[in-house]
Amino acid sequence: MRKVVAAVFVSLDGVMQAPGGPEEDPTRGFQHGGWTFNYWDDVMGQAMGGIFTDSFDLLLGRKTYEIFAGHWPFAAGDPIAEVFNRVTKYVATRSDAPLEWKNSVALRDAAADVAKLKQQDGPTLLIQGSSDLIQTLLRHDLIDEFSLLTFPLVLGTGKRLFGEGTIPGALKLVDSKASTTGVTITRYERAGAFKTGSFQLAESSAAEIKRRERMSREG
């Protein structure tokens, strides 16, 4: 079986939109594109290099595909470009426009097609960017691992990593480090359902009982 890994740049308040530049994705009036630029250091470079060391195919939404297709085929001499140009690119798209970047394959039903790909033998399916695709896969519980670079800033608005369709579940932290610029680099695996508990007193006070009754009426 193949594993789906979402490798994401994310702000402290969960925004993942347009990390690379102002023109990357200004949709919905987003004005903060390029928010990762001034945080880069060698630690982050090594972490990104590690992500691309293992065998993988890319799994992309249409918008991210178009961003990548306009950049990586023309980045001569860049080792990441060499890898991206070589691997298979699976692209979730409803458009009939051709996918001109070599080794690109269209997925017309993202959830169903990714579920089928996961059942096959092959390398990891690595998501880059692709916020809309991530929401679809989260709703269908198809992401196995999150590789997050969390930046020490808040953006207030923008497309978020975990949207309303996210299925509740536990995650296991399997790796963690920090850059010299305060970026936390973490990797989480799925860990099944989570358990809830309570810190309340064994015997509720009268004030607490009244509070609960009030909350039930307001809810």
TORVEXTI-51419 format. One record per residue: chain; residue number from 1; residue in three letters; x, y, z of N, C-alpha, C in turn. Coordinates in nm, 3 decimals. Each point is the difference from the previous one (the first is absolute). Example, Ala and Ser with C-alpha at 12.3 -4.5 7.8 and 13.67 -1.06 7.14 Angstrom:
  chain  resi  resn      n_x      n_y      n_z     ca_x     ca_y     ca_z      c_x      c_y      c_z
      A     1   ALA    1.319   -0.569    0.780   -0.089    0.119    0.000    0.090    0.120    0.000
      A     2   SER   -0.035    0.105   -0.072    0.082    0.119    0.006   -0.077    0.109    0.073
//
This chain:
  chain  resi  resn      n_x      n_y      n_z     ca_x     ca_y     ca_z      c_x      c_y      c_z
      A     1   MET    0.084   -0.121    0.000   -0.084    0.121    0.000    0.087    0.126    0.000
      A     2   ARG   -0.055    0.105   -0.060    0.071    0.126   -0.006   -0.049    0.094    0.110
      A     3   LYS    0.091    0.082    0.050   -0.031    0.095    0.106   -0.016    0.140   -0.058
      A     4   VAL   -0.098    0.075    0.051   -0.019    0.140   -0.040    0.057    0.090    0.109
      A     5   VAL    0.094    0.086   -0.038    0.064    0.091    0.094   -0.026    0.144   -0.046
      A     6   ALA   -0.053    0.082    0.090   -0.020    0.142   -0.028    0.116    0.078    0.059
      A     7   ALA    0.084    0.057   -0.085    0.112    0.082    0.044   -0.040    0.147   -0.020
      A     8   VAL   -0.016    0.073    0.110   -0.067    0.129   -0.005    0.078    0.107    0.077
      A     9   PHE    0.011    0.120   -0.059    0.040    0.119    0.071   -0.127    0.059    0.062
      A    10   VAL    0.003    0.031    0.129   -0.121    0.047    0.066    0.036    0.107    0.103
      A    11   SER   -0.086    0.102    0.011    0.019    0.103    0.102   -0.048   -0.053    0.135
      A    12   LEU    0.028    0.074    0.105   -0.040   -0.044    0.134   -0.151   -0.009    0.014
      A    13   ASP   -0.073    0.080   -0.077   -0.146   -0.008    0.004   -0.057   -0.085   -0.113
      A    14   GLY    0.083   -0.087   -0.058   -0.049   -0.104   -0.089   -0.013    0.034   -0.146
      A    15   VAL    0.045    0.119   -0.043   -0.013    0.040   -0.139    0.115   -0.059   -0.083
      A    16   MET   -0.036   -0.050   -0.120    0.101   -0.058   -0.088    0.001    0.066   -0.138
      A    17   GLN   -0.074    0.106   -0.017   -0.016    0.063   -0.131    0.123    0.082   -0.040
      A    18   ALA    0.045   -0.018   -0.124    0.103    0.083   -0.064    0.124    0.022    0.086
      A    19   PRO    0.066   -0.106    0.045    0.120    0.020    0.081    0.119    0.055   -0.080
      A    20   GLY    0.000   -0.021   -0.133    0.120    0.027   -0.077    0.012    0.135   -0.065
      A    21   GLY   -0.109    0.075   -0.013    0.010    0.130   -0.065   -0.134    0.068   -0.015
      A    22   PRO   -0.001    0.133   -0.016   -0.125    0.077   -0.008   -0.091   -0.041   -0.115
      A    23   GLU    0.056   -0.047   -0.111   -0.081   -0.035   -0.116   -0.038   -0.149   -0.004
      A    24   GLU    0.040   -0.074    0.100   -0.022   -0.144   -0.001   -0.148   -0.036    0.005
      A    25   ASP   -0.073    0.059    0.094   -0.144   -0.028    0.012   -0.068    0.116    0.073
      A    26   PRO   -0.040    0.105   -0.074   -0.067    0.114    0.062   -0.152   -0.015    0.008
      A    27   THR   -0.053   -0.120   -0.025   -0.144   -0.019   -0.001   -0.060    0.031    0.137
      A    28   ARG   -0.128    0.037   -0.002   -0.076    0.041    0.121    0.062    0.122    0.068
      A    29   GLY    0.072    0.079   -0.080    0.057    0.124    0.052    0.120   -0.016    0.089
      A    30   PHE    0.066   -0.116   -0.005    0.115   -0.024    0.088    0.116    0.092   -0.038
      A    31   GLN    0.054    0.073    0.099    0.100    0.104   -0.026    0.135   -0.027    0.067
      A    32   HIS    0.021   -0.120    0.050    0.122   -0.025    0.077    0.091   -0.104   -0.066
      A    33   GLY   -0.014   -0.020   -0.130    0.081   -0.101   -0.068    0.149    0.024    0.015
      A    34   GLY    0.074   -0.109    0.020    0.145    0.009    0.018    0.043    0.006    0.146
      A    35   TRP   -0.087   -0.046    0.089    0.025    0.014    0.144    0.108   -0.092    0.054
      A    36   THR    0.048   -0.097   -0.078    0.107   -0.089    0.048    0.140    0.051   -0.033
      A    37   PHE    0.010    0.096   -0.091    0.128    0.035   -0.062    0.110    0.034    0.100
      A    38   ASN   -0.030    0.080    0.098    0.103    0.051    0.091    0.032   -0.092    0.117
      A    39   TYR   -0.053   -0.122   -0.002    0.026   -0.095    0.107    0.092   -0.114   -0.040
      A    40   TRP    0.048    0.000   -0.124    0.075   -0.115   -0.048    0.139   -0.006    0.061
      A    41   ASP    0.046   -0.122    0.033    0.136   -0.020    0.048    0.046   -0.141   -0.039
      A    42   ASP    0.120   -0.037    0.040    0.056   -0.130   -0.037   -0.079   -0.115    0.060
      A    43   VAL   -0.053    0.017    0.121   -0.077   -0.107    0.064   -0.124   -0.032   -0.084
      A    44   MET   -0.067    0.103   -0.048   -0.118   -0.021   -0.083    0.037   -0.061   -0.135
      A    45   GLY    0.113    0.044   -0.055    0.046   -0.057   -0.125    0.028   -0.149    0.013
      A    46   GLN    0.062   -0.039    0.111    0.026   -0.142    0.023   -0.129   -0.078    0.019
      A    47   ALA   -0.097    0.060    0.070   -0.128   -0.067    0.021   -0.072   -0.022   -0.132
      A    48   MET   -0.001    0.100   -0.086   -0.065   -0.014   -0.130    0.074   -0.102   -0.086
      A    49   GLY    0.131    0.002    0.008    0.077   -0.100   -0.074   -0.032   -0.140    0.044
      A    50   GLY   -0.024   -0.018    0.131   -0.036   -0.132    0.052   -0.134   -0.047   -0.052
      A    51   ILE   -0.095    0.092   -0.015   -0.132   -0.036   -0.052    0.013   -0.055   -0.142
      A    52   PHE    0.090    0.057   -0.077    0.011   -0.038   -0.141    0.104   -0.109   -0.025
      A    53   THR    0.060   -0.052    0.108    0.101   -0.105   -0.016   -0.065   -0.135   -0.030
      A    54   ASP   -0.108   -0.033    0.072   -0.066   -0.128   -0.019   -0.076   -0.002   -0.132
      A    55   SER   -0.027   -0.119   -0.049   -0.074   -0.016   -0.126   -0.143    0.050    0.017
      A    56   PHE   -0.048    0.078   -0.096   -0.135    0.054    0.007   -0.051    0.036   -0.139
      A    57   ASP   -0.132    0.009   -0.011   -0.068    0.067   -0.110   -0.071    0.120    0.058
      A    58   LEU   -0.021    0.103   -0.081   -0.069    0.119    0.046   -0.151   -0.015   -0.015
      A    59   LEU   -0.072    0.053    0.097   -0.146    0.002   -0.002   -0.041    0.146    0.018
      A    60   LEU   -0.058    0.059   -0.105   -0.020    0.144   -0.004   -0.142    0.038   -0.039
      A    61   GLY   -0.047    0.112    0.054   -0.119    0.063   -0.051    0.034    0.078   -0.126
      A    62   ARG   -0.101    0.038   -0.075    0.024    0.065   -0.128    0.076    0.132    0.015
      A    63   LYS   -0.035    0.083    0.098    0.066    0.130    0.014    0.147   -0.016    0.034
      A    64   THR    0.030   -0.090    0.095    0.141   -0.023    0.034    0.075   -0.059   -0.118
      A    65   TYR   -0.065   -0.090   -0.073    0.062   -0.056   -0.120    0.041    0.110   -0.096
      A    66   GLU   -0.089    0.096   -0.024    0.031    0.107   -0.094    0.114    0.087    0.050
      A    67   ILE    0.006    0.026    0.133    0.112    0.074    0.057    0.131   -0.076   -0.024
      A    68   PHE   -0.001   -0.129    0.031    0.120   -0.081   -0.016    0.040   -0.013   -0.147
      A    69   ALA   -0.099   -0.020   -0.087    0.029   -0.020   -0.142    0.056    0.127   -0.064
      A    70   GLY   -0.029    0.115    0.059    0.055    0.125   -0.050    0.137    0.031    0.057
      A    71   HIS    0.048   -0.083    0.092    0.129    0.028    0.064    0.103   -0.112   -0.018
      A    72   TRP   -0.034   -0.121    0.046    0.101   -0.104    0.010    0.057   -0.048   -0.134
      A    73   PRO   -0.078   -0.009   -0.107    0.062   -0.041   -0.127    0.103    0.100   -0.051
      A    74   PHE    0.000    0.121    0.054    0.090    0.105   -0.048    0.110    0.032    0.100
      A    75   ALA    0.006   -0.075    0.110    0.101    0.024    0.103    0.120   -0.090   -0.024
      A    76   ALA    0.069    0.023   -0.108    0.112   -0.085   -0.041    0.108   -0.004    0.107
      A    77   GLY    0.048   -0.122    0.028    0.108   -0.017    0.096   -0.044   -0.015    0.144
      A    78   ASP   -0.126    0.027    0.029   -0.051   -0.016    0.137   -0.026   -0.148    0.025
      A    79   PRO    0.059   -0.058    0.106   -0.019   -0.144    0.024   -0.145   -0.037    0.027
      A    80   ILE   -0.077    0.089    0.064   -0.142   -0.028    0.022   -0.073   -0.002   -0.133
      A    81   ALA    0.035    0.091   -0.090   -0.063    0.002   -0.132    0.024   -0.131   -0.074
      A    82   GLU    0.119   -0.053    0.011    0.031   -0.126   -0.067   -0.091   -0.112    0.050
      A    83   VAL   -0.022   -0.002    0.131   -0.087   -0.104    0.057   -0.146    0.023   -0.041
      A    84   PHE   -0.049    0.123    0.016   -0.138    0.030   -0.033   -0.031   -0.025   -0.148
      A    85   ASN    0.094    0.030   -0.086   -0.022   -0.022   -0.143   -0.005   -0.149   -0.034
      A    86   ARG    0.068   -0.081    0.080    0.009   -0.143   -0.029   -0.118   -0.078    0.054
      A    87   VAL   -0.049    0.033    0.119   -0.101   -0.083    0.065   -0.136    0.017   -0.067
      A    88   THR   -0.090   -0.092    0.028   -0.138    0.012   -0.048   -0.074    0.106    0.081
      A    89   LYS   -0.075    0.083   -0.069   -0.082    0.103    0.065   -0.147   -0.039   -0.018
      A    90   TYR   -0.067   -0.036    0.110   -0.143   -0.028   -0.004   -0.073    0.130    0.034
      A    91   VAL   -0.090    0.042   -0.088   -0.059    0.133    0.010   -0.152   -0.010    0.011
      A    92   ALA   -0.055    0.048    0.111   -0.145    0.005    0.016   -0.053    0.120   -0.077
      A    93   THR   -0.079   -0.025   -0.103   -0.047    0.109   -0.085   -0.133   -0.035   -0.063
      A    94   ARG   -0.083    0.104   -0.018   -0.125   -0.015   -0.074    0.013    0.060   -0.140
      A    95   SER    0.113    0.062   -0.026    0.022    0.066   -0.128    0.037   -0.101   -0.108
      A    96   ASP   -0.040    0.031   -0.123    0.038   -0.083   -0.114    0.130    0.049   -0.065
      A    97   ALA    0.057    0.107    0.052    0.125    0.052   -0.055    0.111   -0.104    0.018
      A    98   PRO    0.087   -0.014   -0.099    0.105   -0.101    0.008    0.100    0.029    0.111
      A    99   LEU    0.055   -0.106    0.056    0.106    0.011    0.100    0.133   -0.013   -0.074
      A   100   GLU    0.064    0.111   -0.025    0.116    0.002   -0.090    0.131   -0.035    0.067
      A   101   TRP    0.007    0.009    0.131    0.122   -0.039    0.071    0.015   -0.152   -0.012
      A   102   LYS    0.116   -0.045   -0.041    0.018   -0.143   -0.028   -0.027   -0.084    0.124
      A   103   ASN   -0.048   -0.121   -0.024   -0.032   -0.097    0.105   -0.115    0.046    0.090
      A   104   SER   -0.098    0.070   -0.059   -0.116    0.047    0.076   -0.123   -0.084   -0.035
      A   105   VAL   -0.076   -0.035    0.103   -0.119   -0.085   -0.016   -0.118    0.068    0.068
      A   106   ALA   -0.112    0.015   -0.070   -0.118    0.066    0.056   -0.080   -0.096    0.087
      A   107   LEU   -0.048    0.050    0.113   -0.094   -0.071    0.087   -0.133    0.075   -0.007
      A   108   ARG   -0.104   -0.064   -0.051   -0.129    0.067   -0.020   -0.089   -0.007    0.125
      A   109   ASP    0.018   -0.101    0.082   -0.073   -0.014    0.125    0.105   -0.018    0.109
      A   110   ALA    0.040    0.111    0.063    0.118   -0.001    0.086   -0.008   -0.105    0.110
      A   111   ALA   -0.110   -0.002    0.074   -0.010   -0.093    0.113    0.004   -0.145   -0.046
      A   112   ALA   -0.080   -0.033   -0.100   -0.006   -0.139   -0.048    0.132   -0.040   -0.064
      A   113   ASP    0.059    0.088   -0.078    0.124   -0.034   -0.070    0.117   -0.014    0.097
      A   114   VAL    0.007    0.087    0.101    0.108   -0.012    0.098   -0.017   -0.126    0.083
      A   115   ALA   -0.124   -0.033    0.034   -0.025   -0.125    0.074    0.050   -0.120   -0.080
      A   116   LYS   -0.021    0.001   -0.131    0.049   -0.110   -0.086    0.152   -0.001   -0.005
      A   117   LEU    0.061    0.119   -0.012    0.146    0.007   -0.005    0.061   -0.054    0.129
      A   118   LYS   -0.065    0.026    0.113    0.053   -0.047    0.128    0.002   -0.153    0.008
      A   119   GLN   -0.086   -0.065   -0.072   -0.007   -0.146    0.003    0.109   -0.064   -0.086
      A   120   GLN    0.066    0.078   -0.083    0.101   -0.053   -0.090    0.138   -0.003    0.066
      A   121   ASP    0.090   -0.073   -0.060    0.140    0.007    0.038    0.063    0.122   -0.065
      A   122   GLY    0.096    0.060    0.067    0.065    0.116   -0.057    0.052    0.093    0.107
      A   123   PRO    0.062    0.109   -0.041    0.058    0.094    0.096   -0.106    0.083    0.071
      A   124   THR    0.044    0.071    0.102   -0.088    0.091    0.075   -0.063    0.102   -0.094
      A   125   LEU   -0.124    0.037    0.029   -0.069    0.106   -0.072    0.017    0.127    0.082
      A   126   LEU    0.081    0.093   -0.047    0.040    0.119    0.075   -0.079    0.121   -0.047
      A   127   ILE   -0.080    0.057    0.092   -0.075    0.122   -0.031    0.088    0.121    0.030
      A   128   GLN    0.003    0.094   -0.094    0.062    0.130    0.020   -0.108    0.106   -0.021
      A   129   GLY   -0.012    0.096    0.092   -0.103    0.101   -0.016   -0.137   -0.065   -0.009
      A   130   SER   -0.078    0.044   -0.104   -0.125   -0.069   -0.037   -0.103    0.000    0.113
      A   131   SER   -0.035    0.119    0.049   -0.090    0.010    0.116   -0.138   -0.058   -0.029
      A   132   ASP   -0.054    0.023   -0.119   -0.133   -0.054   -0.031    0.002   -0.153   -0.006
      A   133   LEU    0.103   -0.056   -0.061    0.014   -0.145   -0.005    0.013   -0.058    0.140
      A   134   ILE    0.077    0.065    0.085    0.016   -0.048    0.137   -0.134   -0.006    0.072
      A   135   GLN   -0.086    0.100   -0.021   -0.131   -0.002    0.066   -0.081   -0.121   -0.046
      A   136   THR    0.004   -0.030   -0.129   -0.070   -0.118   -0.052    0.052   -0.127    0.064
      A   137   LEU    0.131   -0.014    0.008    0.059   -0.121    0.056   -0.023   -0.011    0.151
      A   138   LEU   -0.002    0.114    0.069   -0.030   -0.002    0.143   -0.142   -0.049    0.025
      A   139   ARG   -0.094    0.046   -0.082   -0.140   -0.041    0.018   -0.017   -0.150   -0.018
      A   140   HIS    0.089   -0.061   -0.079   -0.009   -0.144   -0.026    0.107   -0.079    0.076
      A   141   ASP    0.071    0.068    0.092    0.098   -0.065    0.088    0.106   -0.077   -0.080
      A   142   LEU    0.057    0.067   -0.100    0.094   -0.065   -0.091    0.146    0.045    0.020
      A   143   ILE    0.025    0.089    0.095    0.137    0.046    0.025    0.057   -0.077    0.119
      A   144   ASP    0.115   -0.061   -0.020    0.061   -0.086    0.102    0.098    0.074    0.089
      A   145   GLU    0.063    0.104   -0.053    0.108    0.066    0.073    0.003    0.148   -0.037
      A   146   PHE    0.037    0.082    0.100    0.015    0.143   -0.021    0.144    0.040    0.030
      A   147   SER    0.066    0.063   -0.096    0.134    0.053    0.020   -0.014    0.152   -0.004
      A   148   LEU    0.009    0.064    0.117   -0.037    0.141    0.012    0.120    0.087    0.034
      A   149   LEU    0.011    0.111   -0.069    0.091    0.108    0.037   -0.088    0.115    0.048
      A   150   THR   -0.002    0.022    0.132   -0.089    0.099    0.059    0.079    0.126    0.031
      A   151   PHE   -0.042    0.110   -0.061    0.074    0.126    0.007   -0.054    0.088    0.113
      A   152   PRO    0.088    0.071    0.070   -0.040    0.079    0.117   -0.062    0.134   -0.039
      A   153   LEU   -0.115   -0.007   -0.065   -0.076    0.121   -0.034   -0.145   -0.038   -0.016
      A   154   VAL   -0.088    0.098    0.012   -0.143   -0.023   -0.022   -0.044    0.088   -0.117
      A   155   LEU   -0.088   -0.054   -0.084   -0.042    0.070   -0.121   -0.146    0.047    0.005
      A   156   GLY   -0.079   -0.058    0.089   -0.136    0.047    0.019   -0.099   -0.053   -0.102
      A   157   THR    0.032    0.009   -0.127   -0.087   -0.049   -0.106    0.079   -0.088   -0.094
      A   158   GLY   -0.073   -0.075   -0.081    0.065   -0.085   -0.099   -0.047   -0.144    0.011
      A   159   LYS    0.036   -0.079   -0.100   -0.040   -0.141   -0.004    0.077   -0.077    0.108
      A   160   ARG   -0.075   -0.079    0.076    0.059   -0.069    0.115    0.021   -0.149   -0.026
      A   161   LEU    0.097   -0.055    0.069    0.032   -0.142   -0.015   -0.116   -0.088    0.042
      A   162   PHE   -0.053    0.020    0.120   -0.108   -0.083    0.051   -0.131    0.078   -0.007
      A   163   GLY   -0.083   -0.034   -0.099   -0.126    0.069   -0.020   -0.115   -0.070    0.070
      A   164   GLU   -0.122    0.043   -0.033   -0.118   -0.049    0.069   -0.027   -0.149   -0.024
      A   165   GLY    0.051   -0.054   -0.109   -0.027   -0.140   -0.030    0.095   -0.099    0.065
      A   166   THR    0.093    0.050    0.083    0.098   -0.087    0.062   -0.067   -0.101    0.094
      A   167   ILE    0.037   -0.126   -0.015   -0.052   -0.106    0.088    0.084   -0.002    0.128
      A   168   PRO   -0.063    0.005    0.118    0.076   -0.002    0.125    0.085   -0.128    0.012
      A   169   GLY    0.119    0.015    0.055    0.086   -0.116    0.020    0.128    0.040    0.072
      A   170   ALA    0.069   -0.098    0.054    0.126    0.024    0.070    0.117   -0.007   -0.097
      A   171   LEU    0.107    0.070    0.034    0.124   -0.004   -0.077    0.116   -0.033    0.094
      A   172   LYS    0.101   -0.066   -0.054    0.119   -0.035    0.076    0.119    0.079   -0.054
      A   173   LEU    0.065    0.075    0.089    0.120    0.074   -0.039    0.117   -0.096   -0.013
      A   174   VAL    0.061   -0.006   -0.119    0.110   -0.093   -0.022    0.134    0.070   -0.023
      A   175   ASP   -0.004    0.132   -0.022    0.126    0.074   -0.017   -0.027    0.147    0.024
      A   176   SER    0.096    0.069    0.060   -0.017    0.142    0.028    0.135    0.068    0.012
      A   177   LYS    0.012    0.116   -0.061    0.120    0.082    0.014   -0.040    0.145   -0.026
      A   178   ALA    0.091    0.092    0.025   -0.028    0.141   -0.022    0.114    0.064   -0.078
      A   179   SER   -0.035    0.095   -0.086    0.101    0.074   -0.075    0.054    0.114    0.085
      A   180   THR    0.104    0.065   -0.049    0.057    0.115    0.071   -0.093    0.121   -0.005
      A   181   THR   -0.099   -0.004   -0.090   -0.093    0.112   -0.013   -0.133   -0.025    0.069
      A   182   GLY   -0.009   -0.110    0.075   -0.120   -0.027    0.078   -0.105   -0.083   -0.070
      A   183   VAL    0.032   -0.056   -0.115   -0.093   -0.088   -0.070    0.007   -0.139    0.062
      A   184   THR   -0.113   -0.056    0.040   -0.001   -0.137    0.052   -0.025   -0.097   -0.114
      A   185   ILE    0.079   -0.104   -0.006   -0.005   -0.099   -0.107   -0.043   -0.132    0.063
      A   186   THR   -0.121   -0.042   -0.028   -0.058   -0.114    0.069   -0.058   -0.100   -0.099
      A   187   ARG   -0.006   -0.125    0.044   -0.061   -0.104   -0.081   -0.096   -0.080    0.088
      A   188   TYR   -0.123   -0.014   -0.048   -0.104   -0.070    0.075   -0.057   -0.115   -0.083
      A   189   GLU   -0.025   -0.111    0.066   -0.068   -0.113   -0.062   -0.139   -0.014    0.061
      A   190   ARG   -0.092   -0.057   -0.075   -0.132   -0.031    0.053    0.012   -0.097    0.118
      A   191   ALA   -0.083    0.022    0.102    0.005   -0.086    0.118   -0.140   -0.042    0.044
      A   192   GLY   -0.092   -0.013   -0.094   -0.134   -0.047    0.032   -0.085    0.103    0.070
      A   193   ALA   -0.099   -0.048    0.073   -0.091    0.089    0.072    0.067    0.052    0.128
      A   194   PHE   -0.042    0.119    0.043    0.051    0.052    0.127   -0.102   -0.024    0.110
      A   195   LYS    0.047    0.004    0.124   -0.087   -0.021    0.115   -0.021    0.132    0.074
      A   196   THR   -0.120    0.021    0.048   -0.028    0.118    0.081   -0.002   -0.037    0.148
      A   197   GLY    0.009    0.101    0.083   -0.006   -0.020    0.145   -0.057    0.125    0.064
      A   198   SER    0.011    0.010    0.131   -0.057    0.114    0.071    0.081    0.032    0.124
      A   199   PHE    0.023    0.130    0.022    0.065    0.048    0.121   -0.101    0.052    0.102
      A   200   GLN   -0.128   -0.021   -0.026   -0.102    0.051    0.090   -0.003   -0.079    0.131
      A   201   LEU   -0.059    0.062    0.103   -0.013   -0.066    0.130   -0.090   -0.123   -0.011
      A   202   ALA    0.027   -0.099    0.084   -0.081   -0.122   -0.002   -0.146    0.032    0.030
      A   203   GLU   -0.022    0.097    0.088   -0.137    0.043    0.032   -0.014    0.147   -0.038
      A   204   SER   -0.084    0.029   -0.097   -0.014    0.136   -0.052   -0.064    0.092    0.102
      A   205   SER    0.049    0.122    0.006   -0.056    0.102    0.089   -0.132    0.050   -0.057
      A   206   ALA   -0.077    0.067    0.085   -0.126    0.057   -0.045    0.023    0.103   -0.109
      A   207   ALA    0.107    0.079    0.014    0.032    0.101   -0.102    0.031   -0.066   -0.134
      A   208   GLU    0.071   -0.113    0.006    0.032   -0.070   -0.124   -0.124   -0.058   -0.065
      A   209   ILE   -0.090   -0.053    0.079   -0.124   -0.057   -0.054   -0.082    0.110   -0.069
      A   210   LYS   -0.008    0.117    0.064   -0.072    0.112   -0.062    0.068    0.043   -0.130
      A   211   ARG    0.131    0.002   -0.001    0.075    0.038   -0.122   -0.032   -0.095   -0.115
      A   212   ARG   -0.001   -0.130    0.029   -0.030   -0.099   -0.103   -0.141    0.018   -0.053
      A   213   GLU   -0.094    0.026    0.090   -0.139    0.019   -0.043   -0.010    0.122   -0.090
      A   214   ARG    0.071    0.107    0.035    0.000    0.122   -0.082    0.062   -0.025   -0.137
      A   215   MET    0.110   -0.073   -0.002    0.067   -0.032   -0.127   -0.087   -0.085   -0.090
      A   216   SER   -0.075   -0.094    0.060   -0.087   -0.086   -0.082   -0.112    0.082   -0.064
      A   217   ARG   -0.049    0.102    0.070   -0.103    0.086   -0.057    0.058    0.089   -0.110
      A   218   GLU    0.123    0.047    0.019    0.062    0.088   -0.099    0.048   -0.075   -0.123
      A   219   GLY    0.030   -0.130    0.018    0.054   -0.079   -0.110   -0.100   -0.028   -0.108
//
